[in-house]
């Protein structure tokens, strides 16, 4: 929870500085954010690639578990479509929000930068709520929907923040599936959020 508050604090600090004249325009309009994103993806890949046991575990996953993160992504897209229809909002904007997959510290920044602070705030809070609901409701999800439900609900966070809650509710045997699921979702966020942002901008 502490790390979540720190991330939220930095996001709010960035919003405050972006709305002031304290940061030079050259920095705000530069491609620095993209380069930091590339570095982040490189570090995630480096971390997973360096863990031999995790890679070995990935290779032993059943086809059903291999498909899980892709089904999570599709399910989140369906949620974005429903949100667009119910709220009367742009389809691509809602899809960009839905593909945050609880990775709010990245998706909200990308969306704020391109689509504005209002949609960025919606992305931030919807993805924060997704993470919090997974942490709080993991036992109920397992009880009524099965052991894979909290993994799907956790999105990109199942390799870190929500992992303890998932293991506690689903069982330790779901460690590798949860890490694999989080890794795939984590990697998909910058790609899909950026794609739907570009489609929203036309």
mmCIF file of the C-alpha atoms, coordinates in Angstrom:
data_MODEL
# 
_entry.id   MODEL 
# 
loop_
_atom_site.group_PDB 
_atom_site.id 
_atom_site.type_symbol 
_atom_site.label_atom_id 
_atom_site.label_alt_id 
_atom_site.label_comp_id 
_atom_site.label_asym_id 
_atom_site.label_entity_id 
_atom_site.label_seq_id 
_atom_site.pdbx_PDB_ins_code 
_atom_site.Cartn_x 
_atom_site.Cartn_y 
_atom_site.Cartn_z 
_atom_site.occupancy 
_atom_site.B_iso_or_equiv 
_atom_site.pdbx_formal_charge 
_atom_site.auth_seq_id 
_atom_site.auth_comp_id 
_atom_site.auth_asym_id 
_atom_site.auth_atom_id 
_atom_site.pdbx_PDB_model_num 
ATOM 1   C CA . UNK A 1 1   ? 0.000   0.000   0.000   1.00 0.00 ? 1   UNK A CA 1 
ATOM 2   C CA . UNK A 1 2   ? 2.879   2.371   0.824   1.00 0.00 ? 2   UNK A CA 1 
ATOM 3   C CA . UNK A 1 3   ? 4.380   1.985   -2.663  1.00 0.00 ? 3   UNK A CA 1 
ATOM 4   C CA . UNK A 1 4   ? 0.946   2.684   -4.199  1.00 0.00 ? 4   UNK A CA 1 
ATOM 5   C CA . UNK A 1 5   ? 0.669   5.940   -2.243  1.00 0.00 ? 5   UNK A CA 1 
ATOM 6   C CA . UNK A 1 6   ? 4.184   6.939   -3.318  1.00 0.00 ? 6   UNK A CA 1 
ATOM 7   C CA . UNK A 1 7   ? 3.298   6.348   -6.988  1.00 0.00 ? 7   UNK A CA 1 
ATOM 8   C CA . UNK A 1 8   ? 0.058   8.278   -6.586  1.00 0.00 ? 8   UNK A CA 1 
ATOM 9   C CA . UNK A 1 9   ? 1.958   11.104  -4.911  1.00 0.00 ? 9   UNK A CA 1 
ATOM 10  C CA . UNK A 1 10  ? 4.443   11.361  -7.774  1.00 0.00 ? 10  UNK A CA 1 
ATOM 11  C CA . UNK A 1 11  ? 1.587   11.343  -10.292 1.00 0.00 ? 11  UNK A CA 1 
ATOM 12  C CA . UNK A 1 12  ? -0.179  14.184  -8.466  1.00 0.00 ? 12  UNK A CA 1 
ATOM 13  C CA . UNK A 1 13  ? 3.117   16.077  -8.163  1.00 0.00 ? 13  UNK A CA 1 
ATOM 14  C CA . UNK A 1 14  ? 3.585   15.719  -11.921 1.00 0.00 ? 14  UNK A CA 1 
ATOM 15  C CA . UNK A 1 15  ? 0.069   17.061  -12.525 1.00 0.00 ? 15  UNK A CA 1 
ATOM 16  C CA . UNK A 1 16  ? 0.777   20.040  -10.286 1.00 0.00 ? 16  UNK A CA 1 
ATOM 17  C CA . UNK A 1 17  ? 4.113   20.810  -11.938 1.00 0.00 ? 17  UNK A CA 1 
ATOM 18  C CA . UNK A 1 18  ? 2.646   20.299  -15.409 1.00 0.00 ? 18  UNK A CA 1 
ATOM 19  C CA . UNK A 1 19  ? -0.038  22.868  -14.646 1.00 0.00 ? 19  UNK A CA 1 
ATOM 20  C CA . UNK A 1 20  ? 2.510   25.416  -13.456 1.00 0.00 ? 20  UNK A CA 1 
ATOM 21  C CA . UNK A 1 21  ? 5.295   27.269  -15.221 1.00 0.00 ? 21  UNK A CA 1 
ATOM 22  C CA . UNK A 1 22  ? 8.055   25.677  -13.144 1.00 0.00 ? 22  UNK A CA 1 
ATOM 23  C CA . UNK A 1 23  ? 9.026   23.011  -15.692 1.00 0.00 ? 23  UNK A CA 1 
ATOM 24  C CA . UNK A 1 24  ? 10.559  24.165  -19.000 1.00 0.00 ? 24  UNK A CA 1 
ATOM 25  C CA . UNK A 1 25  ? 8.309   23.567  -22.017 1.00 0.00 ? 25  UNK A CA 1 
ATOM 26  C CA . UNK A 1 26  ? 11.164  21.782  -23.805 1.00 0.00 ? 26  UNK A CA 1 
ATOM 27  C CA . UNK A 1 27  ? 11.108  19.029  -21.167 1.00 0.00 ? 27  UNK A CA 1 
ATOM 28  C CA . UNK A 1 28  ? 7.315   18.667  -21.182 1.00 0.00 ? 28  UNK A CA 1 
ATOM 29  C CA . UNK A 1 29  ? 7.167   18.428  -24.981 1.00 0.00 ? 29  UNK A CA 1 
ATOM 30  C CA . UNK A 1 30  ? 10.200  16.143  -25.333 1.00 0.00 ? 30  UNK A CA 1 
ATOM 31  C CA . UNK A 1 31  ? 10.242  12.374  -25.873 1.00 0.00 ? 31  UNK A CA 1 
ATOM 32  C CA . UNK A 1 32  ? 11.676  11.787  -22.402 1.00 0.00 ? 32  UNK A CA 1 
ATOM 33  C CA . UNK A 1 33  ? 8.550   9.869   -21.330 1.00 0.00 ? 33  UNK A CA 1 
ATOM 34  C CA . UNK A 1 34  ? 8.950   7.459   -24.238 1.00 0.00 ? 34  UNK A CA 1 
ATOM 35  C CA . UNK A 1 35  ? 12.613  6.809   -23.423 1.00 0.00 ? 35  UNK A CA 1 
ATOM 36  C CA . UNK A 1 36  ? 11.760  6.125   -19.786 1.00 0.00 ? 36  UNK A CA 1 
ATOM 37  C CA . UNK A 1 37  ? 9.045   3.732   -20.959 1.00 0.00 ? 37  UNK A CA 1 
ATOM 38  C CA . UNK A 1 38  ? 11.579  1.862   -23.102 1.00 0.00 ? 38  UNK A CA 1 
ATOM 39  C CA . UNK A 1 39  ? 13.910  1.653   -20.111 1.00 0.00 ? 39  UNK A CA 1 
ATOM 40  C CA . UNK A 1 40  ? 11.085  0.331   -17.916 1.00 0.00 ? 40  UNK A CA 1 
ATOM 41  C CA . UNK A 1 41  ? 10.243  -2.445  -20.400 1.00 0.00 ? 41  UNK A CA 1 
ATOM 42  C CA . UNK A 1 42  ? 13.941  -3.322  -20.698 1.00 0.00 ? 42  UNK A CA 1 
ATOM 43  C CA . UNK A 1 43  ? 14.268  -3.650  -16.908 1.00 0.00 ? 43  UNK A CA 1 
ATOM 44  C CA . UNK A 1 44  ? 11.135  -5.831  -16.682 1.00 0.00 ? 44  UNK A CA 1 
ATOM 45  C CA . UNK A 1 45  ? 12.512  -8.113  -19.397 1.00 0.00 ? 45  UNK A CA 1 
ATOM 46  C CA . UNK A 1 46  ? 15.921  -8.197  -17.712 1.00 0.00 ? 46  UNK A CA 1 
ATOM 47  C CA . UNK A 1 47  ? 14.372  -9.149  -14.387 1.00 0.00 ? 47  UNK A CA 1 
ATOM 48  C CA . UNK A 1 48  ? 12.243  -11.987 -15.779 1.00 0.00 ? 48  UNK A CA 1 
ATOM 49  C CA . UNK A 1 49  ? 14.954  -13.247 -18.136 1.00 0.00 ? 49  UNK A CA 1 
ATOM 50  C CA . UNK A 1 50  ? 17.442  -13.457 -15.258 1.00 0.00 ? 50  UNK A CA 1 
ATOM 51  C CA . UNK A 1 51  ? 15.128  -15.735 -13.213 1.00 0.00 ? 51  UNK A CA 1 
ATOM 52  C CA . UNK A 1 52  ? 15.797  -19.218 -14.604 1.00 0.00 ? 52  UNK A CA 1 
ATOM 53  C CA . UNK A 1 53  ? 13.202  -20.929 -12.408 1.00 0.00 ? 53  UNK A CA 1 
ATOM 54  C CA . UNK A 1 54  ? 10.432  -18.612 -13.602 1.00 0.00 ? 54  UNK A CA 1 
ATOM 55  C CA . UNK A 1 55  ? 11.343  -19.123 -17.273 1.00 0.00 ? 55  UNK A CA 1 
ATOM 56  C CA . UNK A 1 56  ? 11.387  -22.890 -16.717 1.00 0.00 ? 56  UNK A CA 1 
ATOM 57  C CA . UNK A 1 57  ? 7.986   -22.653 -15.025 1.00 0.00 ? 57  UNK A CA 1 
ATOM 58  C CA . UNK A 1 58  ? 6.584   -20.685 -17.968 1.00 0.00 ? 58  UNK A CA 1 
ATOM 59  C CA . UNK A 1 59  ? 7.534   -23.520 -20.327 1.00 0.00 ? 59  UNK A CA 1 
ATOM 60  C CA . UNK A 1 60  ? 5.639   -26.050 -18.211 1.00 0.00 ? 60  UNK A CA 1 
ATOM 61  C CA . UNK A 1 61  ? 2.341   -24.164 -18.125 1.00 0.00 ? 61  UNK A CA 1 
ATOM 62  C CA . UNK A 1 62  ? -0.699  -25.844 -19.639 1.00 0.00 ? 62  UNK A CA 1 
ATOM 63  C CA . UNK A 1 63  ? -2.335  -24.292 -22.747 1.00 0.00 ? 63  UNK A CA 1 
ATOM 64  C CA . UNK A 1 64  ? -5.250  -23.144 -20.568 1.00 0.00 ? 64  UNK A CA 1 
ATOM 65  C CA . UNK A 1 65  ? -2.940  -21.164 -18.275 1.00 0.00 ? 65  UNK A CA 1 
ATOM 66  C CA . UNK A 1 66  ? -0.920  -19.828 -21.208 1.00 0.00 ? 66  UNK A CA 1 
ATOM 67  C CA . UNK A 1 67  ? -4.131  -18.379 -22.639 1.00 0.00 ? 67  UNK A CA 1 
ATOM 68  C CA . UNK A 1 68  ? -5.237  -16.736 -19.369 1.00 0.00 ? 68  UNK A CA 1 
ATOM 69  C CA . UNK A 1 69  ? -3.566  -13.303 -19.769 1.00 0.00 ? 69  UNK A CA 1 
ATOM 70  C CA . UNK A 1 70  ? -4.851  -12.986 -23.329 1.00 0.00 ? 70  UNK A CA 1 
ATOM 71  C CA . UNK A 1 71  ? -8.369  -13.786 -22.135 1.00 0.00 ? 71  UNK A CA 1 
ATOM 72  C CA . UNK A 1 72  ? -7.922  -11.165 -19.400 1.00 0.00 ? 72  UNK A CA 1 
ATOM 73  C CA . UNK A 1 73  ? -6.955  -8.595  -22.024 1.00 0.00 ? 73  UNK A CA 1 
ATOM 74  C CA . UNK A 1 74  ? -9.959  -9.493  -24.199 1.00 0.00 ? 74  UNK A CA 1 
ATOM 75  C CA . UNK A 1 75  ? -12.279 -9.386  -21.182 1.00 0.00 ? 75  UNK A CA 1 
ATOM 76  C CA . UNK A 1 76  ? -10.967 -5.934  -20.251 1.00 0.00 ? 76  UNK A CA 1 
ATOM 77  C CA . UNK A 1 77  ? -11.591 -4.769  -23.810 1.00 0.00 ? 77  UNK A CA 1 
ATOM 78  C CA . UNK A 1 78  ? -15.178 -5.997  -23.530 1.00 0.00 ? 78  UNK A CA 1 
ATOM 79  C CA . UNK A 1 79  ? -15.485 -3.933  -20.344 1.00 0.00 ? 79  UNK A CA 1 
ATOM 80  C CA . UNK A 1 80  ? -14.227 -0.891  -22.242 1.00 0.00 ? 80  UNK A CA 1 
ATOM 81  C CA . UNK A 1 81  ? -16.834 -1.443  -24.967 1.00 0.00 ? 81  UNK A CA 1 
ATOM 82  C CA . UNK A 1 82  ? -19.607 -1.724  -22.366 1.00 0.00 ? 82  UNK A CA 1 
ATOM 83  C CA . UNK A 1 83  ? -18.379 1.438   -20.606 1.00 0.00 ? 83  UNK A CA 1 
ATOM 84  C CA . UNK A 1 84  ? -18.379 3.342   -23.910 1.00 0.00 ? 84  UNK A CA 1 
ATOM 85  C CA . UNK A 1 85  ? -21.956 2.255   -24.660 1.00 0.00 ? 85  UNK A CA 1 
ATOM 86  C CA . UNK A 1 86  ? -23.310 2.951   -21.173 1.00 0.00 ? 86  UNK A CA 1 
ATOM 87  C CA . UNK A 1 87  ? -21.536 6.292   -20.716 1.00 0.00 ? 87  UNK A CA 1 
ATOM 88  C CA . UNK A 1 88  ? -21.848 7.502   -24.301 1.00 0.00 ? 88  UNK A CA 1 
ATOM 89  C CA . UNK A 1 89  ? -18.085 8.078   -24.522 1.00 0.00 ? 89  UNK A CA 1 
ATOM 90  C CA . UNK A 1 90  ? -15.554 7.506   -27.275 1.00 0.00 ? 90  UNK A CA 1 
ATOM 91  C CA . UNK A 1 91  ? -14.979 3.791   -27.845 1.00 0.00 ? 91  UNK A CA 1 
ATOM 92  C CA . UNK A 1 92  ? -11.234 4.117   -28.300 1.00 0.00 ? 92  UNK A CA 1 
ATOM 93  C CA . UNK A 1 93  ? -10.861 6.345   -25.247 1.00 0.00 ? 93  UNK A CA 1 
ATOM 94  C CA . UNK A 1 94  ? -12.657 3.801   -23.072 1.00 0.00 ? 94  UNK A CA 1 
ATOM 95  C CA . UNK A 1 95  ? -10.586 0.991   -24.581 1.00 0.00 ? 95  UNK A CA 1 
ATOM 96  C CA . UNK A 1 96  ? -7.392  2.885   -23.725 1.00 0.00 ? 96  UNK A CA 1 
ATOM 97  C CA . UNK A 1 97  ? -8.590  3.172   -20.117 1.00 0.00 ? 97  UNK A CA 1 
ATOM 98  C CA . UNK A 1 98  ? -9.586  -0.498  -19.962 1.00 0.00 ? 98  UNK A CA 1 
ATOM 99  C CA . UNK A 1 99  ? -6.168  -1.657  -21.150 1.00 0.00 ? 99  UNK A CA 1 
ATOM 100 C CA . UNK A 1 100 ? -4.428  -0.160  -18.131 1.00 0.00 ? 100 UNK A CA 1 
ATOM 101 C CA . UNK A 1 101 ? -4.988  -3.597  -16.523 1.00 0.00 ? 101 UNK A CA 1 
ATOM 102 C CA . UNK A 1 102 ? -4.398  -2.080  -13.047 1.00 0.00 ? 102 UNK A CA 1 
ATOM 103 C CA . UNK A 1 103 ? -1.012  -0.673  -14.164 1.00 0.00 ? 103 UNK A CA 1 
ATOM 104 C CA . UNK A 1 104 ? -2.190  2.825   -13.229 1.00 0.00 ? 104 UNK A CA 1 
ATOM 105 C CA . UNK A 1 105 ? 1.251   4.379   -12.778 1.00 0.00 ? 105 UNK A CA 1 
ATOM 106 C CA . UNK A 1 106 ? 1.930   3.903   -16.496 1.00 0.00 ? 106 UNK A CA 1 
ATOM 107 C CA . UNK A 1 107 ? -1.450  3.943   -18.244 1.00 0.00 ? 107 UNK A CA 1 
ATOM 108 C CA . UNK A 1 108 ? -2.701  7.089   -16.514 1.00 0.00 ? 108 UNK A CA 1 
ATOM 109 C CA . UNK A 1 109 ? 0.456   8.966   -17.482 1.00 0.00 ? 109 UNK A CA 1 
ATOM 110 C CA . UNK A 1 110 ? 0.220   7.924   -21.130 1.00 0.00 ? 110 UNK A CA 1 
ATOM 111 C CA . UNK A 1 111 ? -3.469  8.841   -21.279 1.00 0.00 ? 111 UNK A CA 1 
ATOM 112 C CA . UNK A 1 112 ? -3.048  12.174  -19.478 1.00 0.00 ? 112 UNK A CA 1 
ATOM 113 C CA . UNK A 1 113 ? -0.219  13.125  -21.817 1.00 0.00 ? 113 UNK A CA 1 
ATOM 114 C CA . UNK A 1 114 ? -2.220  12.492  -24.992 1.00 0.00 ? 114 UNK A CA 1 
ATOM 115 C CA . UNK A 1 115 ? -5.931  12.634  -24.111 1.00 0.00 ? 115 UNK A CA 1 
ATOM 116 C CA . UNK A 1 116 ? -6.055  15.088  -21.225 1.00 0.00 ? 116 UNK A CA 1 
ATOM 117 C CA . UNK A 1 117 ? -6.164  15.221  -17.459 1.00 0.00 ? 117 UNK A CA 1 
ATOM 118 C CA . UNK A 1 118 ? -9.830  14.197  -17.102 1.00 0.00 ? 118 UNK A CA 1 
ATOM 119 C CA . UNK A 1 119 ? -9.423  10.885  -18.888 1.00 0.00 ? 119 UNK A CA 1 
ATOM 120 C CA . UNK A 1 120 ? -6.050  10.389  -17.203 1.00 0.00 ? 120 UNK A CA 1 
ATOM 121 C CA . UNK A 1 121 ? -7.731  10.744  -13.796 1.00 0.00 ? 121 UNK A CA 1 
ATOM 122 C CA . UNK A 1 122 ? -10.432 8.254   -14.822 1.00 0.00 ? 122 UNK A CA 1 
ATOM 123 C CA . UNK A 1 123 ? -7.708  5.812   -15.887 1.00 0.00 ? 123 UNK A CA 1 
ATOM 124 C CA . UNK A 1 124 ? -5.852  6.328   -12.623 1.00 0.00 ? 124 UNK A CA 1 
ATOM 125 C CA . UNK A 1 125 ? -8.821  5.687   -10.361 1.00 0.00 ? 125 UNK A CA 1 
ATOM 126 C CA . UNK A 1 126 ? -10.346 2.832   -12.365 1.00 0.00 ? 126 UNK A CA 1 
ATOM 127 C CA . UNK A 1 127 ? -7.041  0.967   -12.355 1.00 0.00 ? 127 UNK A CA 1 
ATOM 128 C CA . UNK A 1 128 ? -6.357  1.712   -8.681  1.00 0.00 ? 128 UNK A CA 1 
ATOM 129 C CA . UNK A 1 129 ? -9.812  0.343   -7.842  1.00 0.00 ? 129 UNK A CA 1 
ATOM 130 C CA . UNK A 1 130 ? -9.117  -2.779  -9.876  1.00 0.00 ? 130 UNK A CA 1 
ATOM 131 C CA . UNK A 1 131 ? -5.998  -3.461  -7.844  1.00 0.00 ? 131 UNK A CA 1 
ATOM 132 C CA . UNK A 1 132 ? -7.671  -2.705  -4.517  1.00 0.00 ? 132 UNK A CA 1 
ATOM 133 C CA . UNK A 1 133 ? -10.712 -4.858  -5.307  1.00 0.00 ? 133 UNK A CA 1 
ATOM 134 C CA . UNK A 1 134 ? -8.433  -7.764  -6.208  1.00 0.00 ? 134 UNK A CA 1 
ATOM 135 C CA . UNK A 1 135 ? -6.602  -7.396  -2.891  1.00 0.00 ? 135 UNK A CA 1 
ATOM 136 C CA . UNK A 1 136 ? -9.837  -7.205  -0.914  1.00 0.00 ? 136 UNK A CA 1 
ATOM 137 C CA . UNK A 1 137 ? -12.007 -9.699  -2.777  1.00 0.00 ? 137 UNK A CA 1 
ATOM 138 C CA . UNK A 1 138 ? -9.518  -12.442 -3.734  1.00 0.00 ? 138 UNK A CA 1 
ATOM 139 C CA . UNK A 1 139 ? -11.004 -15.017 -1.298  1.00 0.00 ? 139 UNK A CA 1 
ATOM 140 C CA . UNK A 1 140 ? -14.542 -14.347 -2.537  1.00 0.00 ? 140 UNK A CA 1 
ATOM 141 C CA . UNK A 1 141 ? -13.438 -14.560 -6.169  1.00 0.00 ? 141 UNK A CA 1 
ATOM 142 C CA . UNK A 1 142 ? -11.873 -17.961 -5.509  1.00 0.00 ? 142 UNK A CA 1 
ATOM 143 C CA . UNK A 1 143 ? -14.931 -19.183 -3.600  1.00 0.00 ? 143 UNK A CA 1 
ATOM 144 C CA . UNK A 1 144 ? -17.473 -18.240 -6.260  1.00 0.00 ? 144 UNK A CA 1 
ATOM 145 C CA . UNK A 1 145 ? -15.487 -18.181 -9.527  1.00 0.00 ? 145 UNK A CA 1 
ATOM 146 C CA . UNK A 1 146 ? -12.481 -20.428 -8.990  1.00 0.00 ? 146 UNK A CA 1 
ATOM 147 C CA . UNK A 1 147 ? -8.743  -20.050 -8.296  1.00 0.00 ? 147 UNK A CA 1 
ATOM 148 C CA . UNK A 1 148 ? -7.958  -18.305 -11.586 1.00 0.00 ? 148 UNK A CA 1 
ATOM 149 C CA . UNK A 1 149 ? -10.458 -15.480 -10.967 1.00 0.00 ? 149 UNK A CA 1 
ATOM 150 C CA . UNK A 1 150 ? -8.252  -13.274 -8.751  1.00 0.00 ? 150 UNK A CA 1 
ATOM 151 C CA . UNK A 1 151 ? -5.394  -13.698 -11.236 1.00 0.00 ? 151 UNK A CA 1 
ATOM 152 C CA . UNK A 1 152 ? -7.573  -12.419 -14.084 1.00 0.00 ? 152 UNK A CA 1 
ATOM 153 C CA . UNK A 1 153 ? -8.901  -9.611  -11.869 1.00 0.00 ? 153 UNK A CA 1 
ATOM 154 C CA . UNK A 1 154 ? -5.400  -8.503  -10.859 1.00 0.00 ? 154 UNK A CA 1 
ATOM 155 C CA . UNK A 1 155 ? -4.288  -7.723  -14.411 1.00 0.00 ? 155 UNK A CA 1 
ATOM 156 C CA . UNK A 1 156 ? -0.666  -6.588  -14.572 1.00 0.00 ? 156 UNK A CA 1 
ATOM 157 C CA . UNK A 1 157 ? -0.288  -6.565  -10.764 1.00 0.00 ? 157 UNK A CA 1 
ATOM 158 C CA . UNK A 1 158 ? -0.312  -10.341 -10.320 1.00 0.00 ? 158 UNK A CA 1 
ATOM 159 C CA . UNK A 1 159 ? 3.486   -10.503 -10.533 1.00 0.00 ? 159 UNK A CA 1 
ATOM 160 C CA . UNK A 1 160 ? 3.951   -8.054  -7.646  1.00 0.00 ? 160 UNK A CA 1 
ATOM 161 C CA . UNK A 1 161 ? 1.356   -6.137  -5.586  1.00 0.00 ? 161 UNK A CA 1 
ATOM 162 C CA . UNK A 1 162 ? -1.565  -8.587  -5.625  1.00 0.00 ? 162 UNK A CA 1 
ATOM 163 C CA . UNK A 1 163 ? 0.579   -11.737 -5.710  1.00 0.00 ? 163 UNK A CA 1 
ATOM 164 C CA . UNK A 1 164 ? 0.501   -12.396 -1.925  1.00 0.00 ? 164 UNK A CA 1 
ATOM 165 C CA . UNK A 1 165 ? -3.296  -12.071 -1.809  1.00 0.00 ? 165 UNK A CA 1 
ATOM 166 C CA . UNK A 1 166 ? -3.643  -14.386 -4.807  1.00 0.00 ? 166 UNK A CA 1 
ATOM 167 C CA . UNK A 1 167 ? -1.356  -17.050 -3.318  1.00 0.00 ? 167 UNK A CA 1 
ATOM 168 C CA . UNK A 1 168 ? -3.182  -16.825 -0.010  1.00 0.00 ? 168 UNK A CA 1 
ATOM 169 C CA . UNK A 1 169 ? -6.588  -17.285 -1.683  1.00 0.00 ? 169 UNK A CA 1 
ATOM 170 C CA . UNK A 1 170 ? -5.775  -19.574 -4.627  1.00 0.00 ? 170 UNK A CA 1 
ATOM 171 C CA . UNK A 1 171 ? -2.820  -21.547 -3.252  1.00 0.00 ? 171 UNK A CA 1 
ATOM 172 C CA . UNK A 1 172 ? 0.946   -21.551 -3.694  1.00 0.00 ? 172 UNK A CA 1 
ATOM 173 C CA . UNK A 1 173 ? 0.665   -23.749 -6.786  1.00 0.00 ? 173 UNK A CA 1 
ATOM 174 C CA . UNK A 1 174 ? -0.566  -20.670 -8.672  1.00 0.00 ? 174 UNK A CA 1 
ATOM 175 C CA . UNK A 1 175 ? 2.703   -18.753 -8.177  1.00 0.00 ? 175 UNK A CA 1 
ATOM 176 C CA . UNK A 1 176 ? 4.090   -19.319 -11.688 1.00 0.00 ? 176 UNK A CA 1 
ATOM 177 C CA . UNK A 1 177 ? 0.728   -18.788 -13.476 1.00 0.00 ? 177 UNK A CA 1 
ATOM 178 C CA . UNK A 1 178 ? 0.269   -15.517 -11.574 1.00 0.00 ? 178 UNK A CA 1 
ATOM 179 C CA . UNK A 1 179 ? 3.778   -14.264 -12.426 1.00 0.00 ? 179 UNK A CA 1 
ATOM 180 C CA . UNK A 1 180 ? 3.387   -15.283 -16.084 1.00 0.00 ? 180 UNK A CA 1 
ATOM 181 C CA . UNK A 1 181 ? -0.026  -13.594 -16.247 1.00 0.00 ? 181 UNK A CA 1 
ATOM 182 C CA . UNK A 1 182 ? 1.339   -10.389 -14.716 1.00 0.00 ? 182 UNK A CA 1 
ATOM 183 C CA . UNK A 1 183 ? 4.339   -10.369 -17.050 1.00 0.00 ? 183 UNK A CA 1 
ATOM 184 C CA . UNK A 1 184 ? 2.244   -10.696 -20.220 1.00 0.00 ? 184 UNK A CA 1 
ATOM 185 C CA . UNK A 1 185 ? -0.287  -8.099  -19.052 1.00 0.00 ? 185 UNK A CA 1 
ATOM 186 C CA . UNK A 1 186 ? 2.495   -5.775  -17.916 1.00 0.00 ? 186 UNK A CA 1 
ATOM 187 C CA . UNK A 1 187 ? 4.127   -5.961  -21.325 1.00 0.00 ? 187 UNK A CA 1 
ATOM 188 C CA . UNK A 1 188 ? 0.822   -5.439  -23.155 1.00 0.00 ? 188 UNK A CA 1 
ATOM 189 C CA . UNK A 1 189 ? -0.154  -2.229  -21.329 1.00 0.00 ? 189 UNK A CA 1 
ATOM 190 C CA . UNK A 1 190 ? 2.143   0.289   -23.102 1.00 0.00 ? 190 UNK A CA 1 
ATOM 191 C CA . UNK A 1 191 ? 1.471   -1.343  -26.471 1.00 0.00 ? 191 UNK A CA 1 
ATOM 192 C CA . UNK A 1 192 ? -2.334  -1.503  -26.283 1.00 0.00 ? 192 UNK A CA 1 
ATOM 193 C CA . UNK A 1 193 ? -2.890  1.744   -24.375 1.00 0.00 ? 193 UNK A CA 1 
ATOM 194 C CA . UNK A 1 194 ? -0.742  3.599   -26.909 1.00 0.00 ? 194 UNK A CA 1 
ATOM 195 C CA . UNK A 1 195 ? -2.558  1.884   -29.805 1.00 0.00 ? 195 UNK A CA 1 
ATOM 196 C CA . UNK A 1 196 ? -6.015  2.931   -28.570 1.00 0.00 ? 196 UNK A CA 1 
ATOM 197 C CA . UNK A 1 197 ? -4.785  6.447   -27.767 1.00 0.00 ? 197 UNK A CA 1 
ATOM 198 C CA . UNK A 1 198 ? -3.606  6.831   -31.352 1.00 0.00 ? 198 UNK A CA 1 
ATOM 199 C CA . UNK A 1 199 ? -6.921  5.503   -32.661 1.00 0.00 ? 199 UNK A CA 1 
ATOM 200 C CA . UNK A 1 200 ? -8.793  7.927   -30.362 1.00 0.00 ? 200 UNK A CA 1 
ATOM 201 C CA . UNK A 1 201 ? -6.750  10.815  -31.734 1.00 0.00 ? 201 UNK A CA 1 
ATOM 202 C CA . UNK A 1 202 ? -7.648  9.709   -35.251 1.00 0.00 ? 202 UNK A CA 1 
# 
